[in-house]
C-alpha cells in the first residue's frame, strides 16, 4: 500500500507579486525551492493564511536570493501582495516508509529562512 504524505513546505511565505496576465504558476526564489526540495514544474498546494483560499498550481524558479513569491495567472486572483501563504509539496511513500518526516522551511516577512526542520 502507498500513502500520500507532506514532502516539504515553505511556511508563512509572503506574496511579493501577483501577475494575472501570465500563463500560470507560482514563482519562488530558487534558493527557497532548493531548500525545500521543490523542483521546477513540481505540483504544489498553496494555502492562503489571510483569506483561507486553497489551490493547486506548479512551481517555477524565481531569481536567487530575491525573496520572490509571485502568484501568476488565475492564482493571482486568490491572494494579494503581502498575504502569508503556505506552499506544500506532497509525495507518495510505501507503507514501509511510514516514519517519514517532511522538510519544513520557516520564513520571515522578507521570505528569509528563520528555521529549518529536516528529517
N, CA, C and O atoms as a printed pandas DataFrame, in Angstrom:
     atom_number atom_name residue_name chain_id  residue_number  x_coord  y_coord  z_coord
0              1         N          UNK        A               1    0.838   -1.169    0.000
1              2        CA          UNK        A               1    0.000    0.000    0.000
2              3         C          UNK        A               1    0.892    1.243    0.000
3              4         O          UNK        A               1    2.016    1.223    0.500
4              5         N          UNK        A               2    0.368    2.306   -0.564
5              6        CA          UNK        A               2    1.080    3.569   -0.590
6              7         C          UNK        A               2    0.212    4.658    0.037
7              8         O          UNK        A               2   -1.013    4.553    0.088
8              9         N          UNK        A               3    0.883    5.704    0.509
9             10        CA          UNK        A               3    0.187    6.852    1.100
10            11         C          UNK        A               3    0.750    8.132    0.493
11            12         O          UNK        A               3    1.917    8.190    0.106
12            13         N          UNK        A               4   -0.092    9.148    0.416
13            14        CA          UNK        A               4    0.354   10.476    0.010
14            15         C          UNK        A               4    0.649   11.254    1.286
15            16         O          UNK        A               4   -0.207   11.369    2.163
16            17         N          UNK        A               5    1.872   11.790    1.386
17            18        CA          UNK        A               5    2.294   12.498    2.595
18            19         C          UNK        A               5    2.925   13.844    2.229
19            20         O          UNK        A               5    3.363   14.055    1.098
20            21         N          UNK        A               6    2.961   14.735    3.200
21            22        CA          UNK        A               6    3.665   16.003    3.023
22            23         C          UNK        A               6    5.149   15.712    2.842
23            24         O          UNK        A               6    5.765   15.054    3.681
24            25         N          UNK        A               7    5.719   16.199    1.753
25            26        CA          UNK        A               7    7.149   16.028    1.475
26            27         C          UNK        A               7    7.940   17.195    2.058
27            28         O          UNK        A               7    8.960   17.007    2.720
28            29         N          UNK        A               8    7.442   18.415    1.793
29            30        CA          UNK        A               8    8.125   19.610    2.270
30            31         C          UNK        A               8    7.188   20.798    2.180
31            32         O          UNK        A               8    6.166   20.757    1.495
32            33         N          UNK        A               9    7.564   21.872    2.895
33            34        CA          UNK        A               9    6.746   23.080    2.807
34            35         C          UNK        A               9    7.584   24.319    3.089
35            36         O          UNK        A               9    8.588   24.277    3.801
36            37         N          UNK        A              10    7.136   25.410    2.508
37            38        CA          UNK        A              10    7.629   26.738    2.834
38            39         C          UNK        A              10    6.516   27.383    3.654
39            40         O          UNK        A              10    5.428   27.644    3.140
40            41         N          UNK        A              11    6.794   27.635    4.921
41            42        CA          UNK        A              11    5.754   28.067    5.853
42            43         C          UNK        A              11    5.802   29.575    6.073
43            44         O          UNK        A              11    6.848   30.133    6.403
44            45         N          UNK        A              12    4.662   30.222    5.888
45            46        CA          UNK        A              12    4.466   31.665    6.080
46            47         C          UNK        A              12    5.262   32.498    5.071
47            48         O          UNK        A              12    5.796   33.554    5.412
48            49         N          UNK        A              13    5.338   32.012    3.819
49            50        CA          UNK        A              13    5.933   32.826    2.757
50            51         C          UNK        A              13    5.045   34.047    2.546
51            52         O          UNK        A              13    3.828   33.966    2.711
52            53         N          UNK        A              14    5.643   35.164    2.186
53            54        CA          UNK        A              14    4.885   36.385    1.915
54            55         C          UNK        A              14    4.806   36.590    0.410
55            56         O          UNK        A              14    5.823   36.546   -0.282
56            57         N          UNK        A              15    3.604   36.811   -0.090
57            58        CA          UNK        A              15    3.404   37.057   -1.523
58            59         C          UNK        A              15    4.038   38.408   -1.865
59            60         O          UNK        A              15    3.697   39.433   -1.276
60            61         N          UNK        A              16    4.962   38.389   -2.822
61            62        CA          UNK        A              16    5.657   39.620   -3.219
62            63         C          UNK        A              16    5.103   40.232   -4.503
63            64         O          UNK        A              16    5.355   41.400   -4.798
64            65         N          UNK        A              17    4.346   39.435   -5.265
65            66        CA          UNK        A              17    3.811   39.948   -6.531
66            67         C          UNK        A              17    2.664   39.057   -6.991
67            68         O          UNK        A              17    2.578   37.891   -6.608
68            69         N          UNK        A              18    1.792   39.615   -7.809
69            70        CA          UNK        A              18    0.732   38.858   -8.479
70            71         C          UNK        A              18    0.700   39.321   -9.930
71            72         O          UNK        A              18    0.763   40.518  -10.210
72            73         N          UNK        A              19    0.603   38.362  -10.851
73            74        CA          UNK        A              19    0.605   38.672  -12.288
74            75         C          UNK        A              19   -0.519   37.888  -12.951
75            76         O          UNK        A              19   -0.348   36.714  -13.279
76            77         N          UNK        A              20   -1.660   38.526  -13.148
77            78        CA          UNK        A              20   -2.811   37.855  -13.753
78            79         C          UNK        A              20   -2.520   37.488  -15.202
79            80         O          UNK        A              20   -2.881   36.397  -15.643
80            81         N          UNK        A              21   -1.882   38.369  -15.942
81            82        CA          UNK        A              21   -1.609   38.138  -17.365
82            83         C          UNK        A              21   -0.350   37.298  -17.532
83            84         O          UNK        A              21    0.657   37.754  -18.072
84            85         N          UNK        A              22   -0.434   36.074  -17.062
85            86        CA          UNK        A              22    0.685   35.146  -17.127
86            87         C          UNK        A              22    0.105   33.763  -17.329
87            88         O          UNK        A              22   -1.047   33.513  -16.973
88            89         N          UNK        A              23    0.877   32.874  -17.890
89            90        CA          UNK        A              23    0.416   31.527  -18.213
90            91         C          UNK        A              23   -0.090   30.764  -16.987
91            92         O          UNK        A              23   -1.006   29.950  -17.109
92            93         N          UNK        A              24    0.470   31.005  -15.846
93            94        CA          UNK        A              24    0.037   30.342  -14.624
94            95         C          UNK        A              24    1.180   29.700  -13.882
95            96         O          UNK        A              24    2.118   29.208  -14.509
96            97         N          UNK        A              25    1.131   29.689  -12.558
97            98        CA          UNK        A              25    2.130   29.062  -11.705
98            99         C          UNK        A              25    2.377   29.910  -10.468
99           100         O          UNK        A              25    1.746   30.948  -10.268
100          101         N          UNK        A              26    3.310   29.445   -9.643
101          102        CA          UNK        A              26    3.835   30.237   -8.552
102          103         C          UNK        A              26    5.340   30.318   -8.748
103          104         O          UNK        A              26    6.014   29.292   -8.832
104          105         N          UNK        A              27    5.857   31.510   -8.819
105          106        CA          UNK        A              27    7.293   31.734   -8.971
106          107         C          UNK        A              27    7.893   31.896   -7.579
107          108         O          UNK        A              27    7.455   32.739   -6.796
108          109         N          UNK        A              28    8.903   31.076   -7.280
109          110        CA          UNK        A              28    9.505   31.049   -5.952
110          111         C          UNK        A              28   11.010   31.227   -6.090
111          112         O          UNK        A              28   11.637   30.614   -6.954
112          113         N          UNK        A              29   11.583   32.058   -5.246
113          114        CA          UNK        A              29   13.042   32.227   -5.178
114          115         C          UNK        A              29   13.699   30.852   -5.281
115          116         O          UNK        A              29   13.389   29.955   -4.497
116          117         N          UNK        A              30   14.596   30.686   -6.236
117          118        CA          UNK        A              30   15.212   29.384   -6.489
118          119         C          UNK        A              30   15.933   28.824   -5.260
119          120         O          UNK        A              30   15.948   27.610   -5.057
120          121         N          UNK        A              31   16.524   29.689   -4.445
121          122        CA          UNK        A              31   17.171   29.222   -3.210
122          123         C          UNK        A              31   16.158   28.585   -2.270
123          124         O          UNK        A              31   16.446   27.565   -1.643
124          125         N          UNK        A              32   14.963   29.184   -2.167
125          126        CA          UNK        A              32   13.920   28.631   -1.297
126          127         C          UNK        A              32   13.407   27.304   -1.834
127          128         O          UNK        A              32   13.148   26.371   -1.073
128          129         N          UNK        A              33   13.261   27.228   -3.168
129          130        CA          UNK        A              33   12.829   25.968   -3.768
130          131         C          UNK        A              33   13.822   24.859   -3.445
131          132         O          UNK        A              33   13.423   23.764   -3.049
132          133         N          UNK        A              34   15.102   25.133   -3.610
133          134        CA          UNK        A              34   16.127   24.118   -3.333
134          135         C          UNK        A              34   16.117   23.720   -1.861
135          136         O          UNK        A              34   16.223   22.537   -1.535
136          137         N          UNK        A              35   15.989   24.698   -0.977
137          138        CA          UNK        A              35   15.991   24.409    0.459
138          139         C          UNK        A              35   14.842   23.482    0.837
139          140         O          UNK        A              35   14.995   22.610    1.692
140          141         N          UNK        A              36   13.683   23.677    0.193
141          142        CA          UNK        A              36   12.508   22.857    0.490
142          143         C          UNK        A              36   12.453   21.581   -0.361
143          144         O          UNK        A              36   11.585   20.736   -0.143
144          145         N          UNK        A              37   13.367   21.435   -1.324
145          146        CA          UNK        A              37   13.349   20.254   -2.171
146          147         C          UNK        A              37   12.226   20.281   -3.194
147          148         O          UNK        A              37   11.728   19.229   -3.595
148          149         N          UNK        A              38   11.823   21.467   -3.619
149          150        CA          UNK        A              38   10.787   21.622   -4.647
150          151         C          UNK        A              38   11.499   21.861   -5.975
151          152         O          UNK        A              38   12.391   22.705   -6.057
152          153         N          UNK        A              39   11.107   21.120   -7.020
153          154        CA          UNK        A              39   11.771   21.261   -8.314
154          155         C          UNK        A              39   10.894   22.028   -9.303
155          156         O          UNK        A              39    9.695   22.205   -9.091
156          157         N          UNK        A              40   11.523   22.475  -10.384
157          158        CA          UNK        A              40   10.844   23.207  -11.448
158          159         C          UNK        A              40    9.666   22.394  -11.986
159          160         O          UNK        A              40    9.821   21.218  -12.312
160          161         N          UNK        A              41    8.518   23.002  -12.076
161          162        CA          UNK        A              41    7.268   22.433  -12.582
162          163         C          UNK        A              41    6.626   21.417  -11.635
163          164         O          UNK        A              41    5.667   20.749  -12.022
164          165         N          UNK        A              42    7.127   21.286  -10.407
165          166        CA          UNK        A              42    6.503   20.373   -9.451
166          167         C          UNK        A              42    5.159   20.931   -8.984
167          168         O          UNK        A              42    5.019   22.132   -8.753
168          169         N          UNK        A              43    4.180   20.045   -8.849
169          170        CA          UNK        A              43    2.875   20.439   -8.324
170          171         C          UNK        A              43    3.023   20.842   -6.863
171          172         O          UNK        A              43    3.678   20.155   -6.079
172          173         N          UNK        A              44    2.404   21.966   -6.508
173          174        CA          UNK        A              44    2.381   22.414   -5.118
174          175         C          UNK        A              44    0.963   22.846   -4.753
175          176         O          UNK        A              44    0.193   23.297   -5.601
176          177         N          UNK        A              45    0.646   22.697   -3.490
177          178        CA          UNK        A              45   -0.604   23.192   -2.941
178          179         C          UNK        A              45   -0.286   24.492   -2.220
179          180         O          UNK        A              45    0.731   24.595   -1.534
180          181         N          UNK        A              46   -1.151   25.482   -2.374
181          182        CA          UNK        A              46   -0.934   26.780   -1.743
182          183         C          UNK        A              46   -2.114   27.069   -0.831
183          184         O          UNK        A              46   -3.272   26.955   -1.232
184          185         N          UNK        A              47   -1.800   27.444    0.399
185          186        CA          UNK        A              47   -2.825   27.752    1.406
186          187         C          UNK        A              47   -2.626   29.192    1.843
187          188         O          UNK        A              47   -1.589   29.540    2.406
188          189         N          UNK        A              48   -3.632   30.034    1.579
189          190        CA          UNK        A              48   -3.540   31.451    1.938
190          191         C          UNK        A              48   -3.994   31.623    3.382
191          192         O          UNK        A              48   -5.165   31.411    3.697
192          193         N          UNK        A              49   -3.077   32.002    4.252
193          194        CA          UNK        A              49   -3.379   32.177    5.667
194          195         C          UNK        A              49   -4.322   33.360    5.875
195          196         O          UNK        A              49   -5.138   33.337    6.796
196          197         N          UNK        A              50   -4.224   34.399    5.033
197          198        CA          UNK        A              50   -5.031   35.609    5.219
198          199         C          UNK        A              50   -6.500   35.434    4.869
199          200         O          UNK        A              50   -7.368   35.976    5.552
200          201         N          UNK        A              51   -6.791   34.676    3.800
201          202        CA          UNK        A              51   -8.195   34.606    3.370
202          203         C          UNK        A              51   -8.759   33.187    3.289
203          204         O          UNK        A              51   -9.930   33.008    2.956
204          205         N          UNK        A              52   -7.944   32.186    3.589
205          206        CA          UNK        A              52   -8.420   30.805    3.593
206          207         C          UNK        A              52   -8.463   30.119    2.241
207          208         O          UNK        A              52   -8.839   28.949    2.165
208          209         N          UNK        A              53   -8.087   30.815    1.160
209          210        CA          UNK        A              53   -8.074   30.185   -0.168
210          211         C          UNK        A              53   -7.057   29.045   -0.199
211          212         O          UNK        A              53   -5.986   29.131    0.402
212          213         N          UNK        A              54   -7.416   27.981   -0.909
213          214        CA          UNK        A              54   -6.534   26.824   -1.095
214          215         C          UNK        A              54   -6.589   26.464   -2.566
215          216         O          UNK        A              54   -7.675   26.373   -3.138
216          217         N          UNK        A              55   -5.429   26.256   -3.194
217          218        CA          UNK        A              55   -5.406   25.913   -4.610
218          219         C          UNK        A              55   -4.138   25.140   -4.944
219          220         O          UNK        A              55   -3.188   25.085   -4.162
220          221         N          UNK        A              56   -4.157   24.546   -6.129
221          222        CA          UNK        A              56   -3.031   23.755   -6.621
222          223         C          UNK        A              56   -2.486   24.435   -7.872
223          224         O          UNK        A              56   -3.248   24.886   -8.727
224          225         N          UNK        A              57   -1.166   24.504   -7.969
225          226        CA          UNK        A              57   -0.504   25.035   -9.160
226          227         C          UNK        A              57    0.843   24.332   -9.290
227          228         O          UNK        A              57    1.044   23.269   -8.704
228          229         N          UNK        A              58    1.762   24.911  -10.046
229          230        CA          UNK        A              58    3.099   24.326  -10.164
230          231         C          UNK        A              58    4.133   25.411   -9.913
231          232         O          UNK        A              58    3.882   26.594  -10.143
232          233         N          UNK        A              59    5.299   24.990   -9.438
233          234        CA          UNK        A              59    6.362   25.929   -9.075
234          235         C          UNK        A              59    7.316   26.164  -10.235
235          236         O          UNK        A              59    7.646   25.244  -10.984
236          237         N          UNK        A              60    7.753   27.412  -10.372
237          238        CA          UNK        A              60    8.832   27.761  -11.288
238          239         C          UNK        A              60    9.830   28.613  -10.506
239          240         O          UNK        A              60    9.441   29.348   -9.599
240          241         N          UNK        A              61   11.117   28.518  -10.854
241          242        CA          UNK        A              61   12.122   29.255  -10.081
242          243         C          UNK        A              61   12.144   30.738  -10.409
243          244         O          UNK        A              61   12.047   31.151  -11.564
244          245         N          UNK        A              62   12.277   31.525   -9.342
245          246        CA          UNK        A              62   12.499   32.958   -9.479
246          247         C          UNK        A              62   13.965   33.262   -9.225
247          248         O          UNK        A              62   14.734   32.355   -8.906
248          249         N          UNK        A              63   14.362   34.506   -9.359
249          250        CA          UNK        A              63   15.763   34.865   -9.141
250          251         C          UNK        A              63   16.255   34.455   -7.750
251          252         O          UNK        A              63   15.550   34.608   -6.752
252          253         N          UNK        A              64   17.484   33.931   -7.712
253          254        CA          UNK        A              64   18.082   33.510   -6.443
254          255         C          UNK        A              64   18.238   34.688   -5.482
255          256         O          UNK        A              64   18.534   35.815   -5.879
256          257         N          UNK        A              65   18.028   34.379   -4.209
257          258        CA          UNK        A              65   18.238   35.339   -3.125
258          259         C          UNK        A              65   17.397   36.608   -3.286
259          260         O          UNK        A              65   17.765   37.670   -2.784
260          261         N          UNK        A              66   16.271   36.492   -3.984
261          262        CA          UNK        A              66   15.413   37.650   -4.223
262          263         C          UNK        A              66   14.229   37.715   -3.260
263          264         O          UNK        A              66   13.633   38.776   -3.076
264          265         N          UNK        A              67   13.887   36.575   -2.645
265          266        CA          UNK        A              67   12.703   36.520   -1.794
266          267         C          UNK        A              67   11.411   36.481   -2.594
267          268         O          UNK        A              67   10.330   36.620   -2.022
268          269         N          UNK        A              68   11.500   36.296   -3.902
269          270        CA          UNK        A              68   10.322   36.307   -4.774
270          271         C          UNK        A              68    9.365   35.163   -4.456
271          272         O          UNK        A              68    9.761   34.000   -4.377
272          273         N          UNK        A              69    8.095   35.525   -4.275
273          274        CA          UNK        A              69    6.989   34.571   -4.209
274          275         C          UNK        A              69    5.850   35.243   -4.968
275          276         O          UNK        A              69    5.112   36.051   -4.405
276          277         N          UNK        A              70    5.714   34.907   -6.238
277          278        CA          UNK        A              70    4.749   35.574   -7.111
278          279         C          UNK        A              70    3.683   34.593   -7.585
279          280         O          UNK        A              70    3.995   33.533   -8.129
280          281         N          UNK        A              71    2.435   34.956   -7.372
281          282        CA          UNK        A              71    1.316   34.146   -7.875
282          283         C          UNK        A              71    0.951   34.658   -9.255
283          284         O          UNK        A              71    0.747   35.856   -9.451
284          285         N          UNK        A              72    0.868   33.731  -10.223
285          286        CA          UNK        A              72    0.679   34.106  -11.613
286          287         C          UNK        A              72   -0.578   33.465  -12.189
287          288         O          UNK        A              72   -1.043   32.436  -11.699
288          289         N          UNK        A              73   -1.121   34.082  -13.230
289          290        CA          UNK        A              73   -2.307   33.552  -13.888
290          291         C          UNK        A              73   -3.508   33.607  -12.965
291          292         O          UNK        A              73   -3.651   34.539  -12.173
292          293         N          UNK        A              74   -4.373   32.607  -13.068
293          294        CA          UNK        A              74   -5.607   32.580  -12.273
294          295         C          UNK        A              74   -5.328   32.638  -10.774
295          296         O          UNK        A              74   -6.110   33.220  -10.022
296          297         N          UNK        A              75   -4.222   32.040  -10.333
297          298        CA          UNK        A              75   -3.874   32.038   -8.902
298          299         C          UNK        A              75   -3.661   33.445   -8.364
299          300         O          UNK        A              75   -3.813   33.679   -7.166
300          301         N          UNK        A              76   -3.310   34.385   -9.238
301          302        CA          UNK        A              76   -3.079   35.766   -8.815
302          303         C          UNK        A              76   -4.339   36.399   -8.242
303          304         O          UNK        A              76   -4.259   37.384   -7.509
304          305         N          UNK        A              77   -5.495   35.846   -8.566
305          306        CA          UNK        A              77   -6.763   36.387   -8.044
306          307         C          UNK        A              77   -7.099   35.843   -6.658
307          308         O          UNK        A              77   -8.080   36.265   -6.047
308          309         N          UNK        A              78   -6.284   34.904   -6.159
309          310        CA          UNK        A              78   -6.590   34.244   -4.890
310          311         C          UNK        A              78   -5.762   34.762   -3.720
311          312         O          UNK        A              78   -5.873   34.259   -2.602
312          313         N          UNK        A              79   -4.930   35.773   -3.982
313          314        CA          UNK        A              79   -4.116   36.366   -2.918
314          315         C          UNK        A              79   -3.768   37.795   -3.294
315          316         O          UNK        A              79   -3.871   38.202   -4.451
316          317         N          UNK        A              80   -3.358   38.535   -2.295
317          318        CA          UNK        A              80   -2.889   39.899   -2.504
318          319         C          UNK        A              80   -1.427   39.978   -2.085
319          320         O          UNK        A              80   -0.951   39.162   -1.295
320          321         N          UNK        A              81   -0.727   40.958   -2.617
321          322        CA          UNK        A              81    0.649   41.195   -2.185
322          323         C          UNK        A              81    0.648   41.371   -0.668
323          324         O          UNK        A              81   -0.217   42.053   -0.116
324          325         N          UNK        A              82    1.612   40.758   -0.005
325          326        CA          UNK        A              82    1.814   40.748    1.455
326          327         C          UNK        A              82    0.984   39.697    2.180
327          328         O          UNK        A              82    1.145   39.541    3.390
328          329         N          UNK        A              83    0.097   38.967    1.493
329          330        CA          UNK        A              83   -0.577   37.843    2.149
330          331         C          UNK        A              83    0.476   36.803    2.527
331          332         O          UNK        A              83    1.486   36.650    1.841
332          333         N          UNK        A              84    0.228   36.100    3.617
333          334        CA          UNK        A              84    1.095   34.992    4.015
334          335         C          UNK        A              84    0.478   33.688    3.530
335          336         O          UNK        A              84   -0.726   33.466    3.657
336          337         N          UNK        A              85    1.325   32.832    2.971
337          338        CA          UNK        A              85    0.858   31.564    2.418
338          339         C          UNK        A              85    1.750   30.425    2.886
339          340         O          UNK        A              85    2.877   30.633    3.334
340          341         N          UNK        A              86    1.218   29.228    2.773
341          342        CA          UNK        A              86    1.990   28.010    2.970
342          343         C          UNK        A              86    2.061   27.323    1.613
343          344         O          UNK        A              86    1.038   27.134    0.955
344          345         N          UNK        A              87    3.258   26.952    1.197
345          346        CA          UNK        A              87    3.465   26.260   -0.064
346          347         C          UNK        A              87    3.871   24.832    0.289
347          348         O          UNK        A              87    4.939   24.610    0.860
348          349         N          UNK        A              88    3.019   23.867   -0.051
349          350        CA          UNK        A              88    3.237   22.478    0.361
350          351         C          UNK        A              88    3.428   21.576   -0.851
351          352         O          UNK        A              88    2.696   21.683   -1.836
352          353         N          UNK        A              89    4.411   20.692   -0.774
353          354        CA          UNK        A              89    4.655   19.686   -1.809
354          355         C          UNK        A              89    4.441   18.315   -1.183
355          356         O          UNK        A              89    4.869   18.066   -0.056
356          357         N          UNK        A              90    3.783   17.437   -1.911
357          358        CA          UNK        A              90    3.445   16.111   -1.405
358          359         C          UNK        A              90    4.157   15.038   -2.220
359          360         O          UNK        A              90    4.559   15.273   -3.359
360          361         N          UNK        A              91    4.306   13.868   -1.628
361          362        CA          UNK        A              91    4.924   12.740   -2.313
362          363         C          UNK        A              91    4.216   11.456   -1.922
363          364         O          UNK        A              91    3.414   11.430   -0.988
364          365         N          UNK        A              92    4.520   10.406   -2.641
365          366        CA          UNK        A              92    3.923    9.092   -2.366
366          367         C          UNK        A              92    4.993    8.214   -1.743
367          368         O          UNK        A              92    6.104    8.112   -2.265
368          369         N          UNK        A              93    4.658    7.578   -0.626
369          370        CA          UNK        A              93    5.591    6.661    0.033
370          371         C          UNK        A              93    4.934    5.300    0.189
371          372         O          UNK        A              93    3.709    5.177    0.178
372          373         N          UNK        A              94    5.757    4.297    0.333
373          374        CA          UNK        A              94    5.263    2.964    0.658
374          375         C          UNK        A              94    4.996    2.890    2.154
375          376         O          UNK        A              94    5.624    3.605    2.934
376          377         N          UNK        A              95    4.079    2.039    2.554
377          378        CA          UNK        A              95    3.721    1.889    3.966
378          379         C          UNK        A              95    4.964    1.622    4.816
379          380         O          UNK        A              95    5.034    2.058    5.965
380          381         N          UNK        A              96    5.940    0.910    4.258
381          382        CA          UNK        A              96    7.160    0.592    4.993
382          383         C          UNK        A              96    7.939    1.850    5.382
383          384         O          UNK        A              96    8.793    1.798    6.267
384          385         N          UNK        A              97    7.655    2.972    4.731
385          386        CA          UNK        A              97    8.372    4.222    4.985
386          387         C          UNK        A              97    7.591    5.148    5.921
387          388         O          UNK        A              97    7.824    6.356    5.907
388          389         N          UNK        A              98    6.692    4.629    6.716
389          390        CA          UNK        A              98    5.795    5.482    7.488
390          391         C          UNK        A              98    6.484    6.354    8.530
391          392         O          UNK        A              98    5.831    7.211    9.125
392          393         N          UNK        A              99    7.762    6.171    8.768
393          394        CA          UNK        A              99    8.480    7.046    9.698
394          395         C          UNK        A              99    8.950    8.329    9.018
395          396         O          UNK        A              99    9.776    9.057    9.569
396          397         N          UNK        A             100    8.434    8.606    7.837
397          398        CA          UNK        A             100    8.795    9.788    7.053
398          399         C          UNK        A             100    8.563   11.071    7.868
399          400         O          UNK        A             100    7.543   11.212    8.542
400          401         N          UNK        A             101    9.527   12.004    7.796
401          402        CA          UNK        A             101    9.374   13.334    8.390
402          403         C          UNK        A             101    9.576   14.356    7.283
403          404         O          UNK        A             101   10.607   14.331    6.611
404          405         N          UNK        A             102    8.621   15.254    7.077
405          406        CA          UNK        A             102    8.773   16.235    5.994
406          407         C          UNK        A             102    9.766   17.332    6.358
407          408         O          UNK        A             102   10.042   17.581    7.532
408          409         N          UNK        A             103   10.302   17.986    5.313
409          410        CA          UNK        A             103   11.118   19.188    5.492
410          411         C          UNK        A             103   10.164   20.349    5.726
411          412         O          UNK        A             103    9.131   20.444    5.065
412          413         N          UNK        A             104   10.494   21.223    6.648
413          414        CA          UNK        A             104    9.734   22.453    6.847
414          415         C          UNK        A             104   10.722   23.607    6.873
415          416         O          UNK        A             104   11.664   23.604    7.665
416          417         N          UNK        A             105   10.511   24.587    6.015
417          418        CA          UNK        A             105   11.354   25.771    5.964
418          419         C          UNK        A             105   10.488   26.944    6.403
419          420         O          UNK        A             105    9.529   27.300    5.718
420          421         N          UNK        A             106   10.819   27.543    7.536
421          422        CA          UNK        A             106   10.033   28.630    8.097
422          423         C          UNK        A             106   10.637   29.960    7.663
423          424         O          UNK        A             106   11.846   30.166    7.760
424          425         N          UNK        A             107    9.778   30.862    7.182
425          426        CA          UNK        A             107   10.233   32.127    6.612
426          427         C          UNK        A             107    9.755   33.320    7.429
427          428         O          UNK        A             107    8.751   33.244    8.137
428          429         N          UNK        A             108   10.500   34.437    7.319
429          430        CA          UNK        A             108   10.068   35.683    7.951
430          431         C          UNK        A             108    9.358   36.553    6.918
431          432         O          UNK        A             108    9.093   36.094    5.807
432          433         N          UNK        A             109    9.044   37.803    7.265
433          434        CA          UNK        A             109    8.276   38.675    6.368
434          435         C          UNK        A             109    9.044   39.062    5.107
435          436         O          UNK        A             109    8.449   39.548    4.145
436          437         N          UNK        A             110   10.362   38.850    5.103
437          438        CA          UNK        A             110   11.165   39.132    3.912
438          439         C          UNK        A             110   11.454   37.861    3.114
439          440         O          UNK        A             110   12.276   37.870    2.198
440          441         N          UNK        A             111   10.772   36.767    3.469
441          442        CA          UNK        A             111   10.983   35.463    2.849
442          443         C          UNK        A             111   12.420   34.967    3.038
443          444         O          UNK        A             111   12.967   34.267    2.187
444          445         N          UNK        A             112   13.012   35.343    4.164
445          446        CA          UNK        A             112   14.315   34.817    4.558
446          447         C          UNK        A             112   14.076   33.648    5.505
447          448         O          UNK        A             112   13.117   33.643    6.276
448          449         N          UNK        A             113   14.948   32.673    5.437
449          450        CA          UNK        A             113   14.808   31.476    6.273
450          451         C          UNK        A             113   15.136   31.823    7.717
451          452         O          UNK        A             113   16.193   32.376    8.018
452          453         N          UNK        A             114   14.194   31.480    8.612
453          454        CA          UNK        A             114   14.437   31.696   10.046
454          455         C          UNK        A             114   14.621   30.380   10.797
455          456         O          UNK        A             114   15.201   30.359   11.882
456          457         N          UNK        A             115   14.132   29.289   10.225
457          458        CA          UNK        A             115   14.297   27.997   10.861
458          459         C          UNK        A             115   14.058   26.909    9.828
459          460         O          UNK        A             115   13.337   27.109    8.851
460          461         N          UNK        A             116   14.675   25.749   10.057
461          462        CA          UNK        A             116   14.510   24.602    9.162
462          463         C          UNK        A             116   14.299   23.358   10.020
463          464         O          UNK        A             116   14.967   23.162   11.035
464          465         N          UNK        A             117   13.369   22.536    9.596
465          466        CA          UNK        A             117   13.146   21.257   10.239
466          467         C          UNK        A             117   13.366   20.207    9.165
467          468         O          UNK        A             117   12.650   20.170    8.164
468          469         N          UNK        A             118   14.368   19.349    9.381
469          470        CA          UNK        A             118   14.689   18.316    8.405
470          471         C          UNK        A             118   14.563   16.951    9.041
471          472         O          UNK        A             118   14.752   16.791   10.247
472          473         N          UNK        A             119   14.240   15.964    8.216
473          474        CA          UNK        A             119   14.194   14.601    8.758
474          475         C          UNK        A             119   15.577   14.125    9.177
475          476         O          UNK        A             119   15.725   13.001    9.656
